[in-house]
Amino acid sequence: MRVESLAAEFGWSRRRLWDRFRARVGVPPKRAAKLVRFDHAARRLAAGASAAEVAPGYGYADQSHLHRNVVAFAGVRPGVLAGDPGFAADRSAFA
């Protein structure tokens, strides 16, 4: 959904929607969306999927885009997440 459409549903400006979102969540909507996307991708990587499989399935332009985000948010390369049970999710969710 586009930000403008959502703001219009509430009768707010885009700016007001962003300000309210940031006040409630603590980060702007774009940053929140990036973090949610990263979380899903990281869990999929930890479940054993390759970066080549994960990138297109989670909205990354390519593997290098995924790589940059993983390094930015987790401070490690995507391959490191593959063996990290802290990022693993219920494997049945990916079956």
C-alpha positions as CSV (number, residue, x, y, z in Angstrom):
1,M,0.0,0.0,0.0
2,R,1.3,3.5,-0.8
3,V,1.9,5.9,2.0
4,E,-0.3,8.5,0.3
5,S,-3.2,6.1,0.1
6,L,-2.9,5.1,3.8
7,A,-2.6,8.7,4.9
8,A,-5.7,9.6,2.8
9,E,-7.7,6.8,4.6
10,F,-7.0,8.6,7.9
11,G,-7.6,12.0,6.5
12,W,-4.0,12.9,7.3
13,S,-1.1,14.3,5.4
14,R,1.8,12.0,4.5
15,R,4.0,14.0,7.0
16,R,1.5,13.6,9.8
17,L,1.3,9.8,9.2
18,W,5.1,9.5,9.2
19,D,5.4,11.6,12.4
20,R,2.7,9.5,14.2
21,F,4.3,6.3,13.1
22,R,7.7,7.3,14.2
23,A,6.3,8.5,17.6
24,R,4.6,5.1,18.2
25,V,7.2,2.7,16.7
26,G,10.4,4.6,17.2
27,V,11.6,4.5,13.6
28,P,10.3,5.9,10.4
29,P,8.0,3.6,8.3
30,K,10.7,2.9,5.7
31,R,13.2,1.9,8.3
32,A,10.6,-0.3,10.0
33,A,9.9,-2.0,6.6
34,K,13.6,-2.6,6.0
35,L,14.0,-4.2,9.5
36,V,11.0,-6.5,9.0
37,R,12.2,-7.6,5.6
38,F,15.7,-8.2,7.0
39,D,14.2,-10.2,9.9
40,H,12.4,-12.5,7.5
41,A,15.4,-12.9,5.2
42,A,17.8,-13.5,8.2
43,R,15.5,-16.2,9.5
44,R,15.3,-17.9,6.1
45,L,19.1,-17.8,5.8
46,A,19.5,-19.3,9.3
47,A,17.1,-22.0,8.2
48,G,19.5,-23.0,5.5
49,A,18.5,-21.2,2.4
50,S,21.2,-19.6,0.2
51,A,21.4,-15.8,-0.3
52,A,20.6,-16.4,-4.0
53,E,17.3,-18.0,-3.0
54,V,16.4,-15.5,-0.3
55,A,17.2,-12.2,-2.1
56,P,14.4,-12.3,-4.7
57,G,11.9,-13.9,-2.4
58,Y,12.1,-11.1,0.1
59,G,12.2,-8.0,-2.2
60,Y,15.9,-7.5,-2.6
61,A,17.1,-6.4,-6.0
62,D,19.9,-9.0,-6.0
63,Q,22.3,-10.9,-3.7
64,S,24.5,-7.9,-3.2
65,H,21.5,-5.8,-2.0
66,L,20.8,-8.5,0.6
67,H,24.5,-8.7,1.5
68,R,24.6,-5.0,2.2
69,N,21.5,-5.1,4.4
70,V,22.7,-8.1,6.4
71,V,26.0,-6.4,7.1
72,A,24.3,-3.2,8.0
73,F,21.8,-4.7,10.4
74,A,23.6,-7.8,11.8
75,G,27.2,-6.8,11.3
76,V,28.1,-10.1,9.7
77,R,28.0,-11.6,6.2
78,P,24.9,-13.6,5.1
79,G,26.9,-16.9,5.3
80,V,27.5,-16.3,9.0
81,L,23.8,-16.3,9.6
82,A,23.5,-19.8,8.1
83,G,24.9,-21.3,11.3
84,D,23.4,-19.0,13.8
85,P,20.6,-20.6,15.8
86,G,19.8,-17.2,17.2
87,F,18.3,-16.2,13.9
88,A,16.7,-19.5,13.2
89,A,12.9,-19.8,13.0
90,D,10.6,-22.8,13.0
91,R,11.7,-24.7,9.9
92,S,8.1,-25.8,9.3
93,A,7.2,-22.2,8.4
94,F,9.4,-22.7,5.3
95,A,8.2,-26.1,4.2
